[in-house]
Amino acid sequence: MLTDPALDAGRHEFEIRTLLGRVLPPEENLKFIRQNGWIPPVREIYPLMIGGMSFGAMSPNMWEGIQMGVAYLNEEMGMPVRVCTGEGGCPPRLLRSRFLKYVILQIASGYFGWDEIIHALPEMKEDPCAIEIKYGQGAKPGDGGLLMWYKVNRLIAAIRGVPVGVSLPSPPTHQTQYSIEESVAKMIQSMSMAWGFRVPVYPKISGTSTALAVLNNLTRNPFAGGLGIDGEDGGTGAAYNISMNHMGYPIASNIRDAYLGLVTAGMQNEIPLIAGGGVGKSGNLSANAAALIMLGASGIQVGKYIMHAAAGCLGSESDRCNICNIGQCPKGITSQDPRLYRRLDPEQVAQRVVDVFLGFDTELKKIIAPLGRSTSLPIGMSDALGINDYHISERLSINYVV
């Protein structure tokens, strides 16, 4: 019996997966093995990832709920969902548990939490999924983050290796390197060596006019496991208004430029592009993610959407709550005050995280099933996209639909 594949997608047996890590052609792999004795590591993961929201920016209950939800999705639902720690490290018990394999560890310009991570290396039961080196965020390109002193309690101070009750600004740039070439040579290779070349390492940058220059440098080094690009529409109430409203690039244009650059070089299947920044901010998460995948993204990072959908964040695009940074979040999502964060039940957060991913999975299958790509993501399949704005269609090299 013939059925509409879009409406019948719930009965399709295909699984949605993407790759994180440098994927060299077979002949390059053999050459690389002979020269180096190892090949760049690759992970098969779910294309929707939870982006960096640090332990300190998030309350303990929110962070624990997200981690519980991700663990359930992996172990009970068979969905290899990954979550990024953000800058700030993570609790020592997570570093020494089997759940570390579901985590992307982020190192940023403040290096917060990395003393704890390095000390835990000999005792790690599992390797992390990947290492993300954050050079910039789309909501505040060129700015460093700031964790206000109100939120730096004993636990946060111990994990970050700082005194209690001091404000923690992150420098705008990493102080030990000043170019992407130096980053690849120093940071990416040193992080690869720390884990015995078993873990993919990739940089995350703000969406800017220099994104293509960064990508071009990464293509020449097999140590780079991908490139994360963060667009202007991300950020929470902790990001500066001047940055959120007047700086950064839309993620769609940056991802499209980067993908077409890889196509020109014949490397579109080698370096995964991870897109983030306001994905699903109007509630249409699956449609936004599908569009970015068709523009060339291999994976999608969401952060603010999880705050809304899994914890009931009161902020919105038109009337943001704007107190994430001072630790007085009425829902307990971004507070370190136990009187506030006890309002948030970690088990309920975990359940809602699971619901978000199961709903997203079904909706994405309904979108991509009619494309005839039921066994793989339609990465770069731009002929399936159309828009009724001529100038945008020209800018993104996609169909103009009247």
Buried (B, 14 or more C-beta within 10 A) or exposed (E): EEEEBEEBBEEBEEBBBBBBBBBBEEEBBEEBEEEEEEBBBBBEBBBBBBBBBBBBBBBBBBBBBBBBBBBBBBEEEEBBBBBBBBBBBBBBEBBBBEBBBBBBBBBBBBBBBBEBBEEBEEEBEBBBBBBBBBBBBBBBBEBBBBBBBBBBBEBBBBBBEBEEEEEBBBEBEBEEBEEBBEBBBEBBBEBBEBBEBEBBBBBBBBBBEEBBEBBBBBBEBBBBBBBBBBBBBBBBBBBBEEBBEEBBBBBBBBBBBBBBBBEEBEBBBBBBBBBBBBBBBEEEBBBBBBBBBBBBBBBBBBBBBBBBBBBBBBBEEEEBBEBBBBBBBEBBBBBBBEEBBEBBEBEBBBBBBBEBBEEBBEBBBBBBBBBEBBEEBBBBBBEBBEBEEEEBBEBBEBEEEE
